[in-house]
Amino acid sequence: MPHSFTQELAPLPDLRQLLEEVYRGRSLHPYGNGQTIPLSPDEIWIVCRGVVQLSTLYPSGDEALLGLAGPSMPFGLPFTLINPYQATALSDVDLMRLSVAEVDQSSTLAQGILRHVNRRLRQTEALLALVGHRRVRDRLCQLLLLLRQEVGQPVKEGDRLGVRLTHQHLANAIGTTRVTVTRLLGQLKEEGWLKIDRTYHIVLPFQTTLAEQKFPPSA
């Protein structure tokens, strides 16, 4: 039986609300879509609005997707051993910056962050697991279902992915080429497994599951 990453995660406490209560009046840091977010080994970022892409670069220059940080999710150099490690806004974002010392001094804040770090861990494991699928098409479909869980927004036709990932972004995430992703997305659209809306966001119909995939010999 193929792995599925559509299992619902248990509700997590609203870290943003906790931060607003603890750090009332603290300024947020806005970044525009596509901007690189500066990282420091002594600081943690919390996403208050929008989605941040976390990635690394191979010596060849190819980029690898490490994860997506959405609202209430923390990210930063204190959580990783990857080098290089970069964060890029996938939409307009508002971020709160905390020092590691601040987190160490507040058990309530540390516990809230830990819950959301756990969510990031599960997301990362899901990304690692999908790479094991032999068929590129399997990997792409699993990635889209994971993105539905992480950044999906209910609309009339189904769940709309809340960020616009380029075909190259998707290719980097599943270890293939942009041309292959473009071809497979076209096939999936023709079969009705996904739709593209007027703003070029991917929409997965409510009934979309792995079981609906059709696998031609070349897939």
C-alpha positions in Angstrom: 0.0 0.0 0.0 1.5 3.4 -0.9 2.3 5.9 1.8 -0.2 8.7 2.2 0.5 12.0 3.9 -3.1 13.3 4.1 -3.7 12.3 7.8 -5.0 15.3 9.7 -2.7 16.7 12.3 -4.0 17.3 15.9 -4.9 21.0 16.5 -2.0 22.9 17.9 -2.2 25.9 20.3 -2.1 29.2 18.5 1.5 30.3 19.0 0.7 33.7 17.4 -1.8 34.4 20.1 0.7 33.4 22.8 3.3 35.7 21.3 0.9 38.6 21.1 0.1 38.2 24.8 3.8 37.8 25.8 5.3 40.4 23.5 2.4 42.9 23.1 3.5 45.9 21.0 6.5 44.2 19.5 7.0 45.1 15.8 6.6 42.5 13.1 9.0 42.2 10.2 7.4 42.2 6.8 9.0 40.6 3.7 7.7 40.6 0.2 7.1 37.5 -2.0 10.5 36.3 -3.2 12.6 38.1 -0.6 15.4 36.2 1.2 15.0 36.3 5.0 18.2 36.9 7.0 19.2 34.2 9.4 21.3 34.3 12.5 22.4 31.4 14.8 21.1 33.3 17.8 17.6 34.1 16.5 14.3 32.3 15.8 11.7 33.5 13.4 8.0 32.8 13.9 5.6 33.1 10.9 2.6 35.3 11.8 1.3 35.6 8.2 2.1 33.9 4.9 4.4 31.0 3.9 8.2 30.7 4.0 10.2 28.2 1.9 13.1 26.6 3.5 15.8 25.2 1.2 19.4 24.4 0.6 21.8 24.4 -2.3 23.9 21.5 -3.6 27.4 22.1 -4.9 26.0 21.7 -8.4 23.8 24.8 -7.8 20.6 22.8 -7.7 18.1 23.8 -4.9 16.4 21.3 -2.6 13.2 22.0 -0.8 13.5 21.3 3.0 10.1 22.4 4.1 7.4 25.1 4.3 6.8 27.2 7.3 3.2 28.6 7.6 1.5 30.6 10.3 2.7 29.9 13.9 5.6 27.8 12.6 9.1 28.6 13.7 12.3 28.4 11.6 15.9 29.5 11.8 19.5 28.3 12.1 19.0 27.0 15.7 16.8 24.2 14.3 19.1 22.9 11.6 22.6 21.5 10.9 22.2 22.1 7.1 24.6 24.4 5.5 23.8 26.4 3.4 20.3 26.9 4.7 18.1 29.6 3.3 14.6 31.0 3.9 12.6 32.7 1.1 9.1 34.3 1.4 6.7 32.4 -0.9 4.1 35.1 -0.3 4.0 38.4 1.5 4.9 37.5 5.1 4.9 39.0 8.6 7.5 37.5 10.9 8.3 37.9 14.6 11.9 37.6 15.6 12.9 36.1 19.0 16.3 35.5 20.4 17.3 32.0 21.6 17.9 33.6 25.1 14.3 34.8 25.2 12.9 31.3 24.4 15.2 29.7 27.0 13.9 32.1 29.7 10.2 31.3 29.0 9.0 27.7 29.6 5.6 28.5 28.2 7.0 30.0 25.0 9.5 27.1 24.7 6.7 24.5 25.0 4.6 26.4 22.4 7.5 26.5 19.9 8.2 22.8 20.6 4.7 21.8 19.5 5.1 23.5 16.2 8.7 22.2 15.7 7.1 18.8 16.0 4.8 19.7 13.1 7.8 20.8 11.0 9.5 17.4 11.8 6.5 15.5 10.6 6.4 17.5 7.4 10.2 16.9 6.8 9.7 13.2 7.3 6.9 13.2 4.8 9.1 14.9 2.2 11.9 12.4 2.9 9.4 9.5 2.5 8.0 10.6 -0.9 11.5 10.6 -2.4 11.5 6.8 -2.0 8.7 6.4 -4.6 10.1 5.0 -7.9 7.7 6.7 -10.2 8.2 10.5 -10.6 4.4 10.8 -10.9 3.9 9.2 -7.5 6.3 11.6 -6.0 4.6 14.6 -7.5 1.1 13.5 -6.4 2.3 12.8 -2.9 3.9 16.2 -2.8 0.8 18.0 -3.9 -1.3 16.1 -1.3 1.2 17.1 1.4 1.0 20.7 0.2 -2.8 20.5 0.4 -2.5 19.5 4.0 0.1 22.3 4.8 -1.1 25.3 2.8 -4.5 24.2 1.3 -7.4 26.7 1.4 -11.0 25.5 0.9 -12.7 26.9 -2.2 -15.8 25.9 -4.2 -13.9 23.4 -6.4 -11.8 21.8 -3.7 -8.6 22.8 -1.9 -6.5 25.6 -3.4 -2.8 25.6 -2.7 -2.2 28.9 -0.9 1.2 29.6 -2.5 2.3 29.5 -6.1 5.2 27.1 -6.4 6.9 27.2 -9.8 7.4 24.1 -11.8 11.1 24.4 -10.9 10.2 24.5 -7.2 8.2 21.3 -7.5 10.9 19.6 -9.6 13.5 20.5 -6.9 11.4 19.0 -4.2 11.0 15.6 -5.9 14.3 15.3 -7.7 13.3 15.6 -11.3 13.4 18.2 -14.1 11.1 21.2 -14.7 10.1 19.7 -18.1 9.0 16.5 -16.5 6.9 18.3 -13.9 5.3 20.4 -16.6 4.4 17.3 -18.5 3.0 15.5 -15.5 0.9 18.5 -14.4 -0.6 18.6 -17.8 -1.5 14.9 -17.6 -3.0 15.3 -14.2 -5.0 18.3 -15.3 -6.4 16.4 -18.3 -7.5 13.5 -16.0 -9.2 15.9 -13.6 -6.9 15.1 -10.7 -6.1 18.8 -10.4 -7.2 22.1 -11.7 -5.5 25.4 -12.3 -7.5 28.5 -11.4 -7.4 32.0 -13.0 -4.5 33.1 -10.8 -2.5 30.0 -11.7 -2.8 28.3 -8.3 -3.2 24.6 -8.2 -6.6 23.4 -7.0 -7.1 19.8 -5.8 -10.8 18.7 -6.0 -12.2 17.4 -2.7 -12.4 13.8 -4.1 -8.7 13.8 -5.2 -6.8 10.9 -3.7 -3.9 8.7 -4.7 -6.3 5.9 -5.6 -7.6 8.0 -8.5 -4.3 8.1 -10.3 -3.9 6.4 -13.7 -0.5 5.2 -14.4 0.4 4.8 -18.1 3.5 2.7 -18.8 5.6 5.9 -19.3 4.6 7.5 -16.0 
